[in-house]
Amino acid sequence: MFKCFYPDQYLDSTYQIDFEQLYAKGFRGILFDIDNTLVPHGAPADERAKALFARLKELGFGYCFVSNNKKDRVEPFCEETGGCCVYKAGKPSPKGYQKAMELLGTERKNTLFIGDQLFTDIYGAKKAGLFCILVKPIHPKEEIQIVLKRYLEKIVLFFYQKQKKEGNS
């Protein structure tokens, strides 16, 4: 019933992902949500984020930020980290993900998505046909509409984790 919201992986943090392994599996493009995926909501790129993107470039990845936020939030983050971006992406519509892949010159089979919200990030990535990784939010302070969605996400994640334990993934 909830499978359209299930991520391919669920991890504590973007910063614990084994990007070397993903590169070895053939992935070449990574699409990222920004707020609460890479930095707390509204925060600029910090040293940890900048180091991550330097490492991804070194590995040979292209990356693009796909955000529902406005240009004045997304572009400065993009400039600080050297990627490209799609702002006002309209997630969960697949159009923003598709535009990001066009910017990177990648395809569904070699692109993955990383985000912290099931109903926008992961659902949209699934609709776009991408491998997707859900990460736990970096910071508990969020806008009220997101706080409300988190309660529903807990229900979906309960069934996702139950299925994983049963080995029916």
N, C-alpha and C positions, 0 to 999 in steps of 0.2 A: 504494500500500500504506500509506503514512504520511499521506495527505492529510488525514485527520481531525484531525491534529495541526498542520497547517500554519497559521500566522497569515496574516492578510490583509496585514500589514506587519510588518517586522522592523527595529527601530531600535536604536541604541546606548543611548539613554536616554529616559525619559519626558520629560525636560526639553528635548528637541530636537523634540518633536512640534509640528506646525503646527496648533494648536487653532483658529485663525481659519479655516483651510481646511476643517477638519472641520465647523465651525459652518456655513460657507457651503454645505456638502454636505447640510445638513439634520439633522445630529446635534444632539441637545439634552441627552442624558444620557450620563454617563461613569461606568462602573464600574471601580474600581481595586482591585488587590491592593495591600497595603501593604509588607510586608517584602521588601526587595531590589528593589522596583519604584519606591518613592518615597524610602525611607530604608534604611540598613543594618538587618539583622535585629534586631528588638527595640528599635530607637532611637525616640525621640520625634520628633514633627514638628519639623523644623528650619526655619530662615528661608526656605530655598529652596522647601520644600514649602508653607509658609504663603503665600509670594508667588505660587506657582502657583495655589493655590486662590482667592486673592483675584482673580487675573486671570481664572480660569474663571468666577467669579461675575459679574465685569464683562462678560464676553462673553455671558453669558446661559445658561451651562450649569448643569445640576443634576448633582450627583455623589454617589456612594455607594461606600463601601468594602465589598468582599466578601472576607472573610478566613476561612480555616479556623482561625484562632487564637481564643483565648478572649476573653470580654468584657473582662477586665481589661487586655488588650493593645489591643484594637480601640477601645473606647469613648473612652479618653483621647486617642488619635490623632484620632478623629472630632471630639471636643470642641475640640481645638486648631485644627482646620482648618475647622470649621463645616459638615461634611457629615452625611450619615446613614450607617448601617452595618448590615451583616449579619455577625455573628460566628458561628463554628462553622458555616460555610456549607455544608460537605460537598462542596466542589469535588472532583471534576469533575461532580457532580450538577448539573443545570440549576436545581434548586429555589432555591438561594441567589441566582442571577442573576435569576430571575423575581421573587423577593421584593424584590430591590433595585429592579427596574423598577417594581414596584407602589409602593414608597416614593417613587420619583421621579415617578411618573405618566407614565412613558414606555413605548414599545413597542420591539420588536426592531428595527424599521426605522430608529428614530432614536436608538438607544442603542449605544454601543461599549464594549469592555472592554480594559483595559491591564494586563498582568501579565508576570512574568519566568519562569514555568515552563510548559513545553509540556504535560505530562501532567496537570496539575491546572487551571491557569488557562486556557490556550488550548483544550484539549480540552473543558473545561466550557463555555466561551463558545461554541464551535462547536456543541455539543449544544443550547445555549439559542438558537441561531440568530442570534448577534451578530457584527458586524464586530469583529475583534480585532487588537490590536497586541501583539506580543511585544517586550519590551525586554531588553537584557542586564542581568544582575544588577549591582547597585550595588557590592556588596562580596563578596570571595571567601570570607569566613568564613560557613559554613552548617552546619546540622545534618547529621549523617552520612547520614540517609536522603535528603536533598536532594542531597548530594554524589554519591551513587550514581546517582540519577536523571539527574544532569547528564551522565554518561557515555553514557547511552542517548539523551539529548537531542541530543548531538553527532552521533550517527548520523542521526537524523531531520533535523536542520538541514543536514547534508551533502547529503541528497537534496533538501531544500527549496531550498537555494541552487543546486544543480545544475539543478533544474527552472527556476528563475528566470533563470539564465544562458541556458538553451536557449529561453527565451521561451514556455514551455508553461504559464504560470500560469493 
